[in-house]
Amino acid sequence: MYPSPPQTPNSQSRTTHVRGRVVLAIFAVLLAVVVGRFVQLQIVQHAYWLGRAQASQERIIQLPPQRGSILDRNGVALAIDVKAMAIAVDGINLTNESAAVTILVEELALPRSDVQEKVSRDSYFTWINRRVDFDTAQRIRERANAADVYGLVFIDTWKRWYPQGRLASNLIGFVGTDGAGLEGLEMAYDEQLQGTAQVIRVLEGADGRTYNIEVVEQGQRGKDLTLSIEMGLQFICEEEIRTGVNQFRALGGMIVLLDPHTGDVLAMAQDKGYDLNAFWDSTPEQRRNLAVTHLFEPGSIFKVFTGLAALENGVVSPADTFNGNDGIDVFGHVMHNADNESYGMVTFAEIIEHSINTGMIRVAQGLTEDQLHDLLAGFGFGTTTKVGLPGEERGILRPVADWSGLALAAHSIGQSVAVTGIQLARAVAVIASDGILRTPRIIVPAMDDVAPPDGVRVCSRDSANTMLALMRAVVESGTGTLAAIDGFAVAGKTGTAQKAVAGQGYVVGKYTSLFAGILDANSPDYVMVVVLDEVQSGSPSGGYTAGQIFRRAATRLIAHERLAPS
Amino acid sequence: MGGLVDRHAVLVTALLLFSGVIMLYSASSPFSLRHYGSDTSMLIRQLMAAGVGILALVILESWDYHNLVLLSELLLVGGILLTLLTILPIGLSDGRWLPLGPFTFQPTEAVKFALILFMAHSLSRKRDKVKQFSQGVLPYLILLGLLASIIIIQPDLGMIVVLGAVIMAMLFFAGARIGHLAAVGSAGVPLVYLAIRFAPYRFARLLSFLNPEAYSQSTGYQTLQSLIAVGSGGILGRGLGASHAKLFYLPQSHNDFIMSVLAEELGLVGVLAVVGLIGFLVWRAFKIADTAPDRLGKLLAMGIGFALGFQTLVNLGVVVGLLPVTGLTFPFFSNGGSSLIITLALVGILLNVSKQGEEV
């Protein structure tokens, strides 16, 4: 131990002690100021600073839910969501910007100027592409890592894929980049298909890396949509209508195939269509669903319904005879048979079988205007079918008050009315289902709801069956013989309707060619309506053109459904 | 002589060391992972430093301070020479640190340590001469001028401020005339002005702390990020390890701004606890001074207490945006072996003084 230095005077020791306490007091005051500042920041201004922190460090992201699938009636996928990546850029923390731009431009085939602008934005989050397929995104991620590019944001998402390409494209429609259905069933059932988004909070470091992901809200997958469509039948009908349109050089054509007992739409085919996986390349004309939007005069097919009105109102029986010669004067206007042919005295059955206009007009003259109008309205003409497809037209069936003197005659042979393909199929299905009108349905309800819809009786079973037999004769020996199929009692009705053009009336050489068939008279399980618009080669006769298309499509249907000859 | 070490100071030091190391691990792990490939690599270095520091503490706790101060001139000269090495253009150092095997060493921390010993030793012998300007104050001012002119080249303005404050405070404790100190203080103002004036970044820093929002993209960035970290912590904090600021938003988050991370993770409660512990240790230092057996012991304890308290307050002032960014570490918590070892060594001396004093 070294000797202690001599005792310092007391006064000096005292000064030191006091000065120490002074410094301690100053420390205490300063500490109070600092603690006060902590209190201010952490309590008083806490919400503000937390907001600042969230704004720069966290992102709330809505992850699009997996959209429900669209399936055919057997569960075959028509539209499904597949895993994809949404890619965004954090322009503030992005490193190696030029490499990032090059990678994105090369992998996503985007214009360089566009990408450059996006990555240069003074923003923590800018979408680059929200639907990048998984493999491409993986490649971008690897290249970015290799090039020390940090600040690209990869988010799991879904991409709509249509495994069948253009099949039923007119029906299915598509989904836009924001995940909303824009056309067809994708649009009509958007709410059901969509599901709810998963909301996540992403914690990102200033180095551009993601450090934590927290699920704020569990999303829910969209519900599946099962269609009444049978993919195989849809395929057959599409192929046959395309072949037919080409063969007869028509402007367009469609086939509607219904199950008359349920109203299920088994196929809704048309010649025009587009690749759903490249919908952006399509035209409005290709996207249009003809079966619900294309209006046409039904022509002679309507004799079936006039005939039913006559049967229902007891003004005719199949053996009753009428004058079938050409030329009938209706209020000073002479109406003709096809090719001005005269048939002499013909039975009601023969009028249907050979589609004799003058005879049919005479049958109709036994009806009141109300009787004819009410039956047509009852069969659903002039109202939408409520099949549930967007843009459905309701057609034209004027109220009796607006009918001219000619109207009864004109309506009886399918003039001055306009119908859609789906309407016509629904009405023909009444004949195949003993007089019951059913709302056609494109969506099959859930499994616990399998009972077929009740439908509404719109004519008697007898009348329906009588007409079915008459339609059988049309194919056996009348205007529809080209639609006949060996071993099956096909029933049908042809129609060759001159097209009316606004302001010009009926135009020579422009026809709608029609065939409505029932397969078959003994077991009426399928109703198929074939419509051709403006056949340009050879005869526009519905029996010749649409009838042949029917035969080919129905023949393949029989094979596909393995139907036994009746 | 009571012969018993101040148990309160030992306990508080242990608590500070323990919580400091844990906090360092939390604050440094993202940086560590990114730059060294392992989230514990900086923790391990800090633990090694803590080991050396504890060893220093234990040695100094039992090394009679009367003997120790005999080395103070030697230590001071050695420290100054080492500091000189950092500024010589011989490629040995890139600023403040000297390589020491796989580690680095900050010689100004050693200067700080030696300065406290030297001042206490020197002043305790001056007695009343301390009241004369020429003998009592001027020599220390010359020393400060020497230190400052070396360290300003590093540059480490924060350390100059600490050393200057230690010198002034110890002169004050030793009984220097307040008039002299005031005169020196007012003379220092133009010097500080010049220091700032000729290094525009300092001026920018000074302005930016006054209005961090306006400089948020440049010099105010650190302050603003610190305020965001502190403010977003709230009362209870985000939870240990859950800081967002340390994910590279807040530069130096494991270092000068480690208290911002602590404030964010442990909230006001955590801040009060740590500040309370250090405050208690500072207070204990002054209590130990009261009971110290002699003037040397008193001045040593008060110098140590002052250095701890001053550095703590300046660091916190920066963290909450009340002071410009100075680059001062927070005792026990900030990353940096030199700082931690010196802090523990100073506590060791404090304990030795307490052991030789009356029972507190």
Boltz contact constraints between the chains, C-beta under 6 A:
constraints:
  - contact:
      token1: [A, 2]
      token2: [B, 66]
      max_distance: 6.0
  - contact:
      token1: [A, 4]
      token2: [B, 294]
      max_distance: 6.0
  - contact:
      token1: [A, 8]
      token2: [B, 295]
      max_distance: 6.0
  - contact:
      token1: [A, 12]
      token2: [B, 175]
      max_distance: 6.0
  - contact:
      token1: [A, 15]
      token2: [B, 175]
      max_distance: 6.0
  - contact:
      token1: [A, 16]
      token2: [B, 173]
      max_distance: 6.0
  - contact:
      token1: [A, 16]
      token2: [B, 298]
      max_distance: 6.0
  - contact:
      token1: [A, 19]
      token2: [B, 172]
      max_distance: 6.0
  - contact:
      token1: [A, 19]
      token2: [B, 173]
      max_distance: 6.0
  - contact:
      token1: [A, 20]
      token2: [B, 286]
      max_distance: 6.0
  - contact:
      token1: [A, 20]
      token2: [B, 289]
      max_distance: 6.0
  - contact:
      token1: [A, 20]
      token2: [B, 302]
      max_distance: 6.0
  - contact:
      token1: [A, 24]
      token2: [B, 286]
      max_distance: 6.0
  - contact:
      token1: [A, 27]
      token2: [B, 309]
      max_distance: 6.0
  - contact:
      token1: [A, 30]
      token2: [B, 313]
      max_distance: 6.0
  - contact:
      token1: [A, 34]
      token2: [B, 316]
      max_distance: 6.0
  - contact:
      token1: [A, 37]
      token2: [B, 320]
      max_distance: 6.0
  - contact:
      token1: [A, 37]
      token2: [B, 322]
      max_distance: 6.0
  - contact:
      token1: [A, 38]
      token2: [B, 268]
      max_distance: 6.0
  - contact:
      token1: [A, 38]
      token2: [B, 271]
      max_distance: 6.0
  - contact:
      token1: [A, 41]
      token2: [B, 230]
      max_distance: 6.0
  - contact:
      token1: [A, 41]
      token2: [B, 231]
      max_distance: 6.0
  - contact:
      token1: [A, 42]
      token2: [B, 233]
      max_distance: 6.0
  - contact:
      token1: [A, 42]
      token2: [B, 234]
      max_distance: 6.0
  - contact:
      token1: [A, 42]
      token2: [B, 268]
      max_distance: 6.0
  - contact:
      token1: [A, 45]
      token2: [B, 231]
      max_distance: 6.0
  - contact:
      token1: [A, 46]
      token2: [B, 231]
      max_distance: 6.0
  - contact:
      token1: [A, 46]
      token2: [B, 234]
      max_distance: 6.0
  - contact:
      token1: [A, 49]
      token2: [B, 228]
      max_distance: 6.0
  - contact:
      token1: [A, 49]
      token2: [B, 231]
      max_distance: 6.0
  - contact:
      token1: [A, 49]
      token2: [B, 232]
      max_distance: 6.0
  - contact:
      token1: [A, 50]
      token2: [B, 232]
      max_distance: 6.0
  - contact:
      token1: [A, 52]
      token2: [B, 228]
      max_distance: 6.0
  - contact:
      token1: [A, 53]
      token2: [B, 228]
      max_distance: 6.0
  - contact:
      token1: [A, 53]
      token2: [B, 232]
      max_distance: 6.0
  - contact:
      token1: [A, 57]
      token2: [B, 244]
      max_distance: 6.0
  - contact:
      token1: [A, 205]
      token2: [B, 247]
      max_distance: 6.0
  - contact:
      token1: [A, 205]
      token2: [B, 248]
      max_distance: 6.0
  - contact:
      token1: [A, 206]
      token2: [B, 248]
      max_distance: 6.0
  - contact:
      token1: [A, 206]
      token2: [B, 249]
      max_distance: 6.0
  - contact:
      token1: [A, 207]
      token2: [B, 248]
      max_distance: 6.0
  - contact:
      token1: [A, 211]
      token2: [B, 247]
      max_distance: 6.0
